C-alpha cells in the first residue's frame, strides 16, 4: 500500500483506508556555519605610501580571531623600489600579542630587492589588540609604520553528532542493519577523540576509533551496525569522548531482534511504501537525507542510505499499525547537514 506526501493535511484530517496522504516537507535555507577562527587576513595589493624608495605589501595585517593560547603567522614583503640601497637600523613591533620573527639588524636592502619578514600574533586574552611594525632607516625621511590588528577569543571545543539518536527497528536475529552517522567539530579548536564506548555487543562501529583528530569545521562519517543475537528489544548509548570536552558526545541507540521477516525486507501484507517530496533548498547542496521516527519531535532514524539527489524519496520499509513521522535535511559539499525540516506524519492501520 502506498502513501504519497505532498502537503500537510488540515488539522483533524484522518487518512482514508487507502492511506493516500499528501504532505509537503518545506525545507528552509540551509544555514551552514563557516569556521575561520585562527586564519589571518591581509589587505593584499596595497602599499605604504610613506616613501617612493620602498614599498610594503600588505599595507596592514589583520589576524582576525585567534584562540587564546594559539598563534598565527603572516608574512610581509619589504621592497626597495629605488635605484640606491636602503639601510635599516631596526624593525620594531609594538602591541600586546604581536611579535616579529628574529631578523638581524641593521641590514641593507639593495636596489630592486625584497625582504620577507614574518609576523606572529599570540593573544593572551579574549580581547581586541592593535599594534604596529615600525621600520627605521636613515635613508628615509621618517619611520614607516605598518598597522597590525587582531583579537583573541576563548577556546570553545564542541563536537556534534548528526543524527543524535538511531533507531534500527526490527532486525532478524543474526541479521545486520547499518546506518551512517556524521561527527563534526563545530568548535574553534582541534579535537582528538580518545574514547569510543559502545553499550553492548549487538552494536558495532566502523570508521570511528580513538586517536582520530578533527580540525575546526572538519567532519567524520562512520557507520553503526546493529546485529541482534536474540529476539527482543536492545538499547543503549554510544559515548564518544575527548579530553578537550567537558562531557562526552552521546548517541542513543535502539533496535529489536525478531525471528520474523525484518523490516528491511517487509512482506507485502504487513508493510507499506511512503512516497515523499519536498521543496528545494535555497542554498547550494549536494543532496538530501530522509529521517523517520515513531514519536513527534524525534528521535528520528535515517532511512535514506545516501544523499538523495532529487526532491523525492520512497520509503518501502514502513510496517503497518502505527503513526510515523518524517523530516528531511539538506547536505552541502563539506558533508554538513541542515537542521531538520518541518515534520510530516502518516498513520497506517493494522493489517
Secondary structure, 3 states (H helix, E strand, C coil): CEEECCCCCCCCCCCCCCCCCCCEECCCCCCCCCCCCCCCEECCCCCCCCCCCEEEECCEEEEEEEECCCCEEEEEEEEECCCCCEEECEEEEECCCEEECCCCCCEEECCCCEEEEEEEECCCCCCEEEEEEEEECCCCCCCEEEEEEEEEECCCCCEEEECCEEEEEEEECCCCEEEEEEEEECCCCCEEEEEEECCCCCEEEECCCCCCEECCCCEEEEEEEECCCCCEEEEEEEEEEECCCCCCEEEEEEEEEECCCCHHHCCCCCEEEEEEEECCCCCCCCEEEEEEECCCCCCCEECCCCCECCCEEEEEEEECCEEEEEEEEEECCCCCECCCCCCEEEEECCC
